[in-house]
Amino acid sequence: MLEPYEWKRSCTVLRRERAGNRPDLADYYPLVQRLQGQVIRLSPTSPHYVNPMDINLNYSEDDNPLALKSDFILSLCELIVGGKEGLQPVDKTVIDRAVRNVYRPFLAAPDPAKMPILGDLYDELLKQPEPEAARIAAALELYVSGSLNVFNHRTNVELENRLVCFDIKQLGKQLKKLGMLIVQDQVWNRVTVNRAAKKSTRYFMDEFHLLLKDEQTAAYSVEIWKRFRKWGGIPTAITQNVKDLLASREVENIFENSDFVLMLNQAAGDRAILAKQLNISPQQMSYVTHSEAGEGLLFYGNVILPFVDRFPKDTELYRVMTTKPEEVGGA
């Protein structure tokens, strides 16, 4: 049912948010459960843990997976440290040195028991002589030994299932940005493993506009989007909040690297911007103007096609996928 394509495709799904179809009602659990997949719910009180320091020997294309992992940890630290200026050159040097030190035992003899955690990076930073290292460690402390230490554990969930859903809805404001970045890195780990096994990986990102709100998550998302195509990954972004998506400076990079766009009903302001961005004629825009459910436009390369999809309601698939409040209770 979810067999990967034999070609590389990046997709973007755009739809206008409506009161009867709010994003907080979109719970994928029934669908994932019905397909015998796994839902990993991440929250400060969850027993599920995902280690942001996870790495495998296929993580990078060359013989040095640590260089790419160090780049991810720099993004993670930049998100944690914050500030208008972000990480300074000396900060990055200190973090990179600490990263290489904490991974040395694991890379010398790969063993899950030797996989470092965020606390190991914190301890290594405290050993460095530069005052910048102490400042970065102080920022990490909240996420290592403080009340937001959910990501300071080794991964204890099985990620080998053919269908895995990460639920970060309960992470809260302070942890959600971090969670989005860490989940993306976990998916990248899976992509690299699958590529070595000559398998493709589909990656669906709902509420995609949230990933483009912050500079660190936006930059990493665009990098992932481009990298996936080369590694047999098929990323698909879904959003109802088109206005926030279009406000991102990175959205042009996403559109340029998307071969397939599915557009449903759009608000007037969004239609004007999308028409210019995607070169859509007024006649074509009529298909996403006050359109009904299941009606819209498909963009595939240089081809634009209007479509009408009347999904049959008397099916089990509809019952597990519907987000309409009056139908969810009986699903």
Short mmCIF file of the C-alpha atoms (twelve columns), coordinates in Angstrom:
data_MODEL
# 
_entry.id   MODEL 
# 
loop_
_atom_site.group_PDB 
_atom_site.id 
_atom_site.type_symbol 
_atom_site.label_atom_id 
_atom_site.label_alt_id 
_atom_site.label_comp_id 
_atom_site.label_asym_id 
_atom_site.label_seq_id 
_atom_site.Cartn_x 
_atom_site.Cartn_y 
_atom_site.Cartn_z 
_atom_site.pdbx_PDB_model_num 
ATOM 1   C CA . MET A 1   0.000   0.000  0.000   1 
ATOM 2   C CA . LEU A 2   2.928   2.309  0.699   1 
ATOM 3   C CA . GLU A 3   5.417   0.878  -1.780  1 
ATOM 4   C CA . PRO A 4   8.142   3.419  -2.678  1 
ATOM 5   C CA . TYR A 5   8.352   4.882  -6.179  1 
ATOM 6   C CA . GLU A 6   11.175  3.698  -8.388  1 
ATOM 7   C CA . TRP A 7   12.051  7.307  -9.196  1 
ATOM 8   C CA . LYS A 8   12.954  10.231 -6.989  1 
ATOM 9   C CA . ARG A 9   10.190  12.747 -6.377  1 
ATOM 10  C CA . SER A 10  9.667   15.604 -3.959  1 
ATOM 11  C CA . CYS A 11  6.089   16.669 -3.340  1 
ATOM 12  C CA . THR A 12  4.315   19.624 -1.775  1 
ATOM 13  C CA . VAL A 13  0.651   19.586 -0.753  1 
ATOM 14  C CA . LEU A 14  -1.042  22.936 -0.172  1 
ATOM 15  C CA . ARG A 15  -4.546  23.438 1.183   1 
ATOM 16  C CA . ARG A 16  -6.427  26.243 2.852   1 
ATOM 17  C CA . GLU A 17  -7.187  25.792 6.533   1 
ATOM 18  C CA . ARG A 18  -10.886 25.521 7.283   1 
ATOM 19  C CA . ALA A 19  -12.750 25.534 10.590  1 
ATOM 20  C CA . GLY A 20  -14.112 22.049 9.931   1 
ATOM 21  C CA . ASN A 21  -10.706 20.586 9.146   1 
ATOM 22  C CA . ARG A 22  -8.298  22.001 11.718  1 
ATOM 23  C CA . PRO A 23  -4.756  20.600 11.887  1 
ATOM 24  C CA . ASP A 24  -5.136  19.629 15.564  1 
ATOM 25  C CA . LEU A 25  -7.810  17.125 14.514  1 
ATOM 26  C CA . ALA A 26  -5.482  15.345 12.119  1 
ATOM 27  C CA . ASP A 27  -4.498  12.314 14.192  1 
ATOM 28  C CA . TYR A 28  -2.608  9.747  12.148  1 
ATOM 29  C CA . TYR A 29  -2.727  7.090  14.862  1 
ATOM 30  C CA . PRO A 30  -5.784  5.159  13.529  1 
ATOM 31  C CA . LEU A 31  -4.317  4.972  10.018  1 
ATOM 32  C CA . VAL A 32  -0.812  4.001  11.179  1 
ATOM 33  C CA . GLN A 33  -2.255  1.415  13.566  1 
ATOM 34  C CA . ARG A 34  -4.447  -0.074 10.827  1 
ATOM 35  C CA . LEU A 35  -1.383  -0.400 8.570   1 
ATOM 36  C CA . GLN A 36  0.481   -2.124 11.441  1 
ATOM 37  C CA . GLY A 37  2.921   0.742  11.748  1 
ATOM 38  C CA . GLN A 38  4.423   2.312  14.858  1 
ATOM 39  C CA . VAL A 39  3.540   5.654  16.465  1 
ATOM 40  C CA . ILE A 40  6.278   7.222  18.582  1 
ATOM 41  C CA . ARG A 41  4.825   9.911  20.837  1 
ATOM 42  C CA . LEU A 42  7.509   12.271 22.109  1 
ATOM 43  C CA . SER A 43  6.764   14.436 25.149  1 
ATOM 44  C CA . PRO A 44  8.375   15.400 28.492  1 
ATOM 45  C CA . THR A 45  6.396   12.605 30.184  1 
ATOM 46  C CA . SER A 46  6.598   9.982  27.437  1 
ATOM 47  C CA . PRO A 47  8.491   6.708  27.982  1 
ATOM 48  C CA . HIS A 48  9.628   6.945  24.342  1 
ATOM 49  C CA . TYR A 49  13.122  8.345  23.806  1 
ATOM 50  C CA . VAL A 50  14.970  9.338  20.652  1 
ATOM 51  C CA . ASN A 51  18.672  10.127 20.910  1 
ATOM 52  C CA . PRO A 52  19.763  13.161 18.849  1 
ATOM 53  C CA . MET A 53  23.319  11.807 18.920  1 
ATOM 54  C CA . ASP A 54  22.416  8.615  17.018  1 
ATOM 55  C CA . ILE A 55  24.692  7.902  14.059  1 
ATOM 56  C CA . ASN A 56  25.327  4.976  11.728  1 
ATOM 57  C CA . LEU A 57  28.288  4.263  9.480   1 
ATOM 58  C CA . ASN A 58  26.181  5.006  6.363   1 
ATOM 59  C CA . TYR A 59  25.273  8.485  7.657   1 
ATOM 60  C CA . SER A 60  27.426  10.216 5.055   1 
ATOM 61  C CA . GLU A 61  28.406  9.521  1.461   1 
ATOM 62  C CA . ASP A 62  32.112  9.611  2.158   1 
ATOM 63  C CA . ASP A 63  34.169  7.698  4.688   1 
ATOM 64  C CA . ASN A 64  33.677  10.346 7.374   1 
ATOM 65  C CA . PRO A 65  30.074  10.274 8.655   1 
ATOM 66  C CA . LEU A 66  31.157  12.412 11.596  1 
ATOM 67  C CA . ALA A 67  31.543  15.549 9.465   1 
ATOM 68  C CA . LEU A 68  27.862  15.519 8.473   1 
ATOM 69  C CA . LYS A 69  26.743  14.606 12.003  1 
ATOM 70  C CA . SER A 70  28.803  17.472 13.402  1 
ATOM 71  C CA . ASP A 71  26.949  19.820 11.056  1 
ATOM 72  C CA . PHE A 72  23.618  18.603 12.473  1 
ATOM 73  C CA . ILE A 73  24.804  19.036 16.084  1 
ATOM 74  C CA . LEU A 74  25.945  22.564 15.254  1 
ATOM 75  C CA . SER A 75  22.391  23.306 14.044  1 
ATOM 76  C CA . LEU A 76  21.025  21.759 17.231  1 
ATOM 77  C CA . CYS A 77  23.309  23.843 19.455  1 
ATOM 78  C CA . GLU A 78  22.522  26.986 17.499  1 
ATOM 79  C CA . LEU A 79  18.826  26.397 18.143  1 
ATOM 80  C CA . ILE A 80  19.495  25.861 21.860  1 
ATOM 81  C CA . VAL A 81  21.934  28.739 22.371  1 
ATOM 82  C CA . GLY A 82  19.779  31.136 20.336  1 
ATOM 83  C CA . GLY A 83  20.486  34.835 20.108  1 
ATOM 84  C CA . LYS A 84  20.495  37.141 17.090  1 
ATOM 85  C CA . GLU A 85  24.083  36.357 16.176  1 
ATOM 86  C CA . GLY A 86  23.796  32.589 16.606  1 
ATOM 87  C CA . LEU A 87  26.987  30.589 17.042  1 
ATOM 88  C CA . GLN A 88  30.258  32.437 16.539  1 
ATOM 89  C CA . PRO A 89  33.251  30.842 14.742  1 
ATOM 90  C CA . VAL A 90  34.983  29.972 18.024  1 
ATOM 91  C CA . ASP A 91  31.740  28.396 19.314  1 
ATOM 92  C CA . LYS A 92  31.572  26.161 16.241  1 
ATOM 93  C CA . THR A 93  35.211  25.167 16.617  1 
ATOM 94  C CA . VAL A 94  34.706  24.184 20.246  1 
ATOM 95  C CA . ILE A 95  31.533  22.184 19.503  1 
ATOM 96  C CA . ASP A 96  33.146  20.390 16.549  1 
ATOM 97  C CA . ARG A 97  36.133  19.394 18.705  1 
ATOM 98  C CA . ALA A 98  33.852  18.115 21.473  1 
ATOM 99  C CA . VAL A 99  31.761  16.158 18.957  1 
ATOM 100 C CA . ARG A 100 34.813  14.409 17.545  1 
ATOM 101 C CA . ASN A 101 35.971  13.509 21.062  1 
ATOM 102 C CA . VAL A 102 32.647  12.023 22.231  1 
ATOM 103 C CA . TYR A 103 32.202  9.876  19.114  1 
ATOM 104 C CA . ARG A 104 35.734  8.503  19.081  1 
ATOM 105 C CA . PRO A 105 35.021  5.410  21.279  1 
ATOM 106 C CA . PHE A 106 31.879  4.487  19.306  1 
ATOM 107 C CA . LEU A 107 33.475  4.877  15.874  1 
ATOM 108 C CA . ALA A 108 36.510  2.840  16.978  1 
ATOM 109 C CA . ALA A 109 34.231  -0.069 17.941  1 
ATOM 110 C CA . PRO A 110 30.591  0.530  16.887  1 
ATOM 111 C CA . ASP A 111 28.329  -0.765 19.655  1 
ATOM 112 C CA . PRO A 112 24.889  0.624  20.612  1 
ATOM 113 C CA . ALA A 113 26.016  0.643  24.249  1 
ATOM 114 C CA . LYS A 114 28.752  3.125  23.321  1 
ATOM 115 C CA . MET A 115 26.458  5.529  21.463  1 
ATOM 116 C CA . PRO A 116 26.968  8.971  23.071  1 
ATOM 117 C CA . ILE A 117 24.066  11.034 24.407  1 
ATOM 118 C CA . LEU A 118 23.624  14.780 24.828  1 
ATOM 119 C CA . GLY A 119 25.001  14.540 28.383  1 
ATOM 120 C CA . ASP A 120 28.296  13.233 27.021  1 
ATOM 121 C CA . LEU A 121 28.592  16.276 24.777  1 
ATOM 122 C CA . TYR A 122 27.798  18.504 27.770  1 
ATOM 123 C CA . ASP A 123 30.532  16.845 29.873  1 
ATOM 124 C CA . GLU A 124 33.049  17.134 27.027  1 
ATOM 125 C CA . LEU A 125 32.299  20.833 26.574  1 
ATOM 126 C CA . LEU A 126 33.009  21.442 30.264  1 
ATOM 127 C CA . LYS A 127 36.476  19.927 29.733  1 
ATOM 128 C CA . GLN A 128 37.379  22.464 27.051  1 
ATOM 129 C CA . PRO A 129 39.525  25.452 28.150  1 
ATOM 130 C CA . GLU A 130 37.644  28.163 26.212  1 
ATOM 131 C CA . PRO A 131 35.069  30.267 28.112  1 
ATOM 132 C CA . GLU A 132 32.755  29.870 25.108  1 
ATOM 133 C CA . ALA A 133 32.576  26.142 25.849  1 
ATOM 134 C CA . ALA A 134 31.272  26.822 29.358  1 
ATOM 135 C CA . ARG A 135 28.654  29.204 27.933  1 
ATOM 136 C CA . ILE A 136 27.406  26.601 25.448  1 
ATOM 137 C CA . ALA A 137 27.366  23.922 28.149  1 
ATOM 138 C CA . ALA A 138 25.306  26.213 30.386  1 
ATOM 139 C CA . ALA A 139 22.733  26.564 27.586  1 
ATOM 140 C CA . LEU A 140 22.656  22.763 27.158  1 
ATOM 141 C CA . GLU A 141 22.180  22.103 30.870  1 
ATOM 142 C CA . LEU A 142 18.397  22.587 30.738  1 
ATOM 143 C CA . TYR A 143 18.190  19.799 28.138  1 
ATOM 144 C CA . VAL A 144 20.672  17.499 29.893  1 
ATOM 145 C CA . SER A 145 19.881  17.587 33.601  1 
ATOM 146 C CA . GLY A 146 17.062  20.131 33.710  1 
ATOM 147 C CA . SER A 147 13.314  19.744 33.296  1 
ATOM 148 C CA . LEU A 148 13.563  19.451 29.491  1 
ATOM 149 C CA . ASN A 149 15.885  16.429 29.425  1 
ATOM 150 C CA . VAL A 150 13.638  14.226 27.249  1 
ATOM 151 C CA . PHE A 151 16.339  14.108 24.545  1 
ATOM 152 C CA . ASN A 152 19.150  13.109 26.906  1 
ATOM 153 C CA . HIS A 153 18.552  9.362  26.600  1 
ATOM 154 C CA . ARG A 154 19.552  6.589  24.267  1 
ATOM 155 C CA . THR A 155 16.908  5.635  21.733  1 
ATOM 156 C CA . ASN A 156 14.601  3.012  23.266  1 
ATOM 157 C CA . VAL A 157 12.026  2.658  20.467  1 
ATOM 158 C CA . GLU A 158 12.106  0.238  17.562  1 
ATOM 159 C CA . LEU A 159 12.603  2.116  14.300  1 
ATOM 160 C CA . GLU A 160 12.687  -0.894 11.988  1 
ATOM 161 C CA . ASN A 161 8.944   -0.917 11.280  1 
ATOM 162 C CA . ARG A 162 8.071   -0.271 7.650   1 
ATOM 163 C CA . LEU A 163 5.812   2.612  8.723   1 
ATOM 164 C CA . VAL A 164 6.906   4.906  11.585  1 
ATOM 165 C CA . CYS A 165 5.001   8.015  12.716  1 
ATOM 166 C CA . PHE A 166 6.641   10.574 15.032  1 
ATOM 167 C CA . ASP A 167 4.077   12.512 17.091  1 
ATOM 168 C CA . ILE A 168 5.576   15.687 18.616  1 
ATOM 169 C CA . LYS A 169 2.279   17.440 19.367  1 
ATOM 170 C CA . GLN A 170 2.769   17.144 23.157  1 
ATOM 171 C CA . LEU A 171 6.374   18.369 23.272  1 
ATOM 172 C CA . GLY A 172 5.364   21.910 24.204  1 
ATOM 173 C CA . LYS A 173 6.640   25.239 22.963  1 
ATOM 174 C CA . GLN A 174 10.164  24.980 24.393  1 
ATOM 175 C CA . LEU A 175 10.876  21.538 22.970  1 
ATOM 176 C CA . LYS A 176 8.912   21.470 19.702  1 
ATOM 177 C CA . LYS A 177 11.536  23.198 17.557  1 
ATOM 178 C CA . LEU A 178 14.200  20.915 18.955  1 
ATOM 179 C CA . GLY A 179 11.951  17.910 18.397  1 
ATOM 180 C CA . MET A 180 11.347  18.819 14.751  1 
ATOM 181 C CA . LEU A 181 15.079  19.025 14.086  1 
ATOM 182 C CA . ILE A 182 15.834  15.763 15.905  1 
ATOM 183 C CA . VAL A 183 13.066  13.839 14.134  1 
ATOM 184 C CA . GLN A 184 14.418  15.007 10.774  1 
ATOM 185 C CA . ASP A 185 17.838  13.675 11.701  1 
ATOM 186 C CA . GLN A 186 16.312  10.349 12.772  1 
ATOM 187 C CA . VAL A 187 14.582  10.109 9.399   1 
ATOM 188 C CA . TRP A 188 17.875  10.873 7.686   1 
ATOM 189 C CA . ASN A 189 19.444  7.986  9.618   1 
ATOM 190 C CA . ARG A 190 16.691  5.736  8.248   1 
ATOM 191 C CA . VAL A 191 17.202  7.033  4.704   1 
ATOM 192 C CA . THR A 192 20.913  6.193  4.824   1 
ATOM 193 C CA . VAL A 193 20.250  2.681  6.126   1 
ATOM 194 C CA . ASN A 194 17.581  2.093  3.471   1 
ATOM 195 C CA . ARG A 195 19.822  3.385  0.721   1 
ATOM 196 C CA . ALA A 196 22.525  0.904  1.715   1 
ATOM 197 C CA . ALA A 197 19.831  -1.807 1.437   1 
ATOM 198 C CA . LYS A 198 18.771  -0.395 -1.985  1 
ATOM 199 C CA . LYS A 199 15.384  0.775  -0.673  1 
ATOM 200 C CA . SER A 200 13.607  4.104  -1.076  1 
ATOM 201 C CA . THR A 201 12.148  6.048  1.857   1 
ATOM 202 C CA . ARG A 202 9.011   8.155  1.905   1 
ATOM 203 C CA . TYR A 203 8.978   11.036 4.359   1 
ATOM 204 C CA . PHE A 204 5.737   12.931 5.057   1 
ATOM 205 C CA . MET A 205 5.922   16.211 7.008   1 
ATOM 206 C CA . ASP A 206 2.589   17.609 8.164   1 
ATOM 207 C CA . GLU A 207 2.287   21.271 9.239   1 
ATOM 208 C CA . PHE A 208 5.419   21.895 7.183   1 
ATOM 209 C CA . HIS A 209 5.210   25.677 7.621   1 
ATOM 210 C CA . LEU A 210 6.339   25.199 11.244  1 
ATOM 211 C CA . LEU A 211 9.688   23.853 10.037  1 
ATOM 212 C CA . LEU A 212 10.267  26.997 7.994   1 
ATOM 213 C CA . LYS A 213 9.515   29.448 10.820  1 
ATOM 214 C CA . ASP A 214 12.970  29.377 12.414  1 
ATOM 215 C CA . GLU A 215 16.226  29.901 10.592  1 
ATOM 216 C CA . GLN A 216 17.879  26.719 11.891  1 
ATOM 217 C CA . THR A 217 14.998  24.332 11.186  1 
ATOM 218 C CA . ALA A 218 14.288  26.032 7.840   1 
ATOM 219 C CA . ALA A 219 17.885  25.761 6.626   1 
ATOM 220 C CA . TYR A 220 18.131  22.139 7.744   1 
ATOM 221 C CA . SER A 221 14.769  21.293 6.120   1 
ATOM 222 C CA . VAL A 222 15.876  22.687 2.756   1 
ATOM 223 C CA . GLU A 223 19.169  20.804 3.022   1 
ATOM 224 C CA . ILE A 224 17.282  17.582 3.826   1 
ATOM 225 C CA . TRP A 225 14.868  18.241 0.933   1 
ATOM 226 C CA . LYS A 226 17.739  18.465 -1.545  1 
ATOM 227 C CA . ARG A 227 19.754  15.627 -0.037  1 
ATOM 228 C CA . PHE A 228 16.849  13.157 -0.001  1 
ATOM 229 C CA . ARG A 229 16.522  13.173 -3.785  1 
ATOM 230 C CA . LYS A 230 20.100  11.975 -4.164  1 
ATOM 231 C CA . TRP A 231 19.723  9.277  -1.504  1 
ATOM 232 C CA . GLY A 232 16.511  7.652  -2.712  1 
ATOM 233 C CA . GLY A 233 14.239  9.591  -0.372  1 
ATOM 234 C CA . ILE A 234 10.841  10.966 -1.358  1 
ATOM 235 C CA . PRO A 235 9.942   13.909 0.921   1 
ATOM 236 C CA . THR A 236 6.358   15.205 0.929   1 
ATOM 237 C CA . ALA A 237 5.405   18.432 2.706   1 
ATOM 238 C CA . ILE A 238 1.801   19.094 3.770   1 
ATOM 239 C CA . THR A 239 0.432   22.381 5.067   1 
ATOM 240 C CA . GLN A 240 -2.867  24.170 5.528   1 
ATOM 241 C CA . ASN A 241 -1.218  27.397 6.646   1 
ATOM 242 C CA . VAL A 242 -0.128  28.540 3.210   1 
ATOM 243 C CA . LYS A 243 0.391   32.158 4.296   1 
ATOM 244 C CA . ASP A 244 3.099   31.223 6.793   1 
ATOM 245 C CA . LEU A 245 4.687   28.867 4.267   1 
ATOM 246 C CA . LEU A 246 4.898   31.594 1.627   1 
ATOM 247 C CA . ALA A 247 6.362   34.013 4.176   1 
ATOM 248 C CA . SER A 248 9.474   31.858 4.503   1 
ATOM 249 C CA . ARG A 249 12.602  32.913 2.648   1 
ATOM 250 C CA . GLU A 250 13.334  29.239 2.006   1 
ATOM 251 C CA . VAL A 251 10.038  28.378 0.281   1 
ATOM 252 C CA . GLU A 252 11.441  29.182 -3.170  1 
ATOM 253 C CA . ASN A 253 14.123  26.522 -2.674  1 
ATOM 254 C CA . ILE A 254 11.396  24.041 -1.752  1 
ATOM 255 C CA . PHE A 255 9.296   24.813 -4.836  1 
ATOM 256 C CA . GLU A 256 12.344  24.669 -7.105  1 
ATOM 257 C CA . ASN A 257 13.127  21.182 -5.813  1 
ATOM 258 C CA . SER A 258 9.556   19.866 -6.001  1 
ATOM 259 C CA . ASP A 259 8.441   17.972 -9.114  1 
ATOM 260 C CA . PHE A 260 4.908   17.495 -7.843  1 
ATOM 261 C CA . VAL A 261 2.541   19.987 -6.174  1 
ATOM 262 C CA . LEU A 262 -1.057  19.246 -5.172  1 
ATOM 263 C CA . MET A 263 -3.099  22.369 -4.466  1 
ATOM 264 C CA . LEU A 264 -6.570  22.445 -2.932  1 
ATOM 265 C CA . ASN A 265 -8.873  25.400 -2.157  1 
ATOM 266 C CA . GLN A 266 -6.896  28.599 -1.418  1 
ATOM 267 C CA . ALA A 267 -7.683  31.972 0.176   1 
ATOM 268 C CA . ALA A 268 -7.674  35.033 -2.091  1 
ATOM 269 C CA . GLY A 269 -4.379  36.458 -0.783  1 
ATOM 270 C CA . ASP A 270 -2.618  33.118 -1.071  1 
ATOM 271 C CA . ARG A 271 -3.962  32.546 -4.586  1 
ATOM 272 C CA . ALA A 272 -2.359  35.746 -5.865  1 
ATOM 273 C CA . ILE A 273 1.058   34.838 -4.460  1 
ATOM 274 C CA . LEU A 274 0.852   31.217 -5.616  1 
ATOM 275 C CA . ALA A 275 -0.242  32.264 -9.106  1 
ATOM 276 C CA . LYS A 276 2.901   34.359 -9.437  1 
ATOM 277 C CA . GLN A 277 5.180   31.785 -7.776  1 
ATOM 278 C CA . LEU A 278 3.962   28.838 -9.859  1 
ATOM 279 C CA . ASN A 279 2.956   30.712 -13.036 1 
ATOM 280 C CA . ILE A 280 -0.744  29.768 -12.864 1 
ATOM 281 C CA . SER A 281 -3.265  31.348 -15.234 1 
ATOM 282 C CA . PRO A 282 -6.525  32.936 -13.946 1 
ATOM 283 C CA . GLN A 283 -8.518  30.120 -15.551 1 
ATOM 284 C CA . GLN A 284 -6.433  27.485 -13.772 1 
ATOM 285 C CA . MET A 285 -6.741  29.355 -10.463 1 
ATOM 286 C CA . SER A 286 -10.531 29.019 -10.715 1 
ATOM 287 C CA . TYR A 287 -10.101 25.352 -9.757  1 
ATOM 288 C CA . VAL A 288 -8.797  26.360 -6.309  1 
ATOM 289 C CA . THR A 289 -11.206 29.273 -5.821  1 
ATOM 290 C CA . HIS A 290 -14.158 28.370 -3.575  1 
ATOM 291 C CA . SER A 291 -13.646 24.757 -4.640  1 
ATOM 292 C CA . GLU A 292 -15.213 21.802 -2.892  1 
ATOM 293 C CA . ALA A 293 -13.431 19.067 -0.971  1 
ATOM 294 C CA . GLY A 294 -11.403 16.855 -3.287  1 
ATOM 295 C CA . GLU A 295 -11.076 19.479 -6.032  1 
ATOM 296 C CA . GLY A 296 -7.902  21.272 -7.004  1 
ATOM 297 C CA . LEU A 297 -4.838  21.427 -9.217  1 
ATOM 298 C CA . LEU A 298 -1.976  19.001 -9.818  1 
ATOM 299 C CA . PHE A 299 1.427   20.271 -10.914 1 
ATOM 300 C CA . TYR A 300 3.769   17.672 -12.384 1 
ATOM 301 C CA . GLY A 301 6.845   19.143 -13.995 1 
ATOM 302 C CA . ASN A 302 5.532   21.611 -16.597 1 
ATOM 303 C CA . VAL A 303 2.034   20.115 -16.666 1 
ATOM 304 C CA . ILE A 304 -0.878  21.612 -14.691 1 
ATOM 305 C CA . LEU A 305 -4.050  19.509 -14.413 1 
ATOM 306 C CA . PRO A 306 -7.353  20.217 -12.648 1 
ATOM 307 C CA . PHE A 307 -8.772  17.216 -10.764 1 
ATOM 308 C CA . VAL A 308 -11.861 16.088 -8.892  1 
ATOM 309 C CA . ASP A 309 -11.468 13.240 -6.393  1 
ATOM 310 C CA . ARG A 310 -14.699 11.972 -4.834  1 
ATOM 311 C CA . PHE A 311 -13.231 9.632  -2.254  1 
ATOM 312 C CA . PRO A 312 -15.790 6.913  -1.414  1 
ATOM 313 C CA . LYS A 313 -17.056 7.313  2.152   1 
ATOM 314 C CA . ASP A 314 -18.237 3.733  2.574   1 
ATOM 315 C CA . THR A 315 -14.684 2.400  2.904   1 
ATOM 316 C CA . GLU A 316 -12.528 1.450  5.864   1 
ATOM 317 C CA . LEU A 317 -9.748  3.719  4.579   1 
ATOM 318 C CA . TYR A 318 -12.068 6.743  4.709   1 
ATOM 319 C CA . ARG A 319 -13.151 5.874  8.266   1 
ATOM 320 C CA . VAL A 320 -9.575  5.801  9.568   1 
ATOM 321 C CA . MET A 321 -8.496  8.933  7.668   1 
ATOM 322 C CA . THR A 322 -11.383 11.373 8.172   1 
ATOM 323 C CA . THR A 323 -10.756 14.444 10.346  1 
ATOM 324 C CA . LYS A 324 -14.317 15.797 10.286  1 
ATOM 325 C CA . PRO A 325 -15.439 16.258 13.929  1 
ATOM 326 C CA . GLU A 326 -18.857 14.701 13.322  1 
ATOM 327 C CA . GLU A 327 -17.210 11.596 11.834  1 
ATOM 328 C CA . VAL A 328 -14.162 11.141 14.047  1 
ATOM 329 C CA . GLY A 329 -16.170 9.982  17.045  1 
ATOM 330 C CA . GLY A 330 -17.665 7.121  15.117  1 
ATOM 331 C CA . ALA A 331 -14.520 6.115  13.274  1 
# 
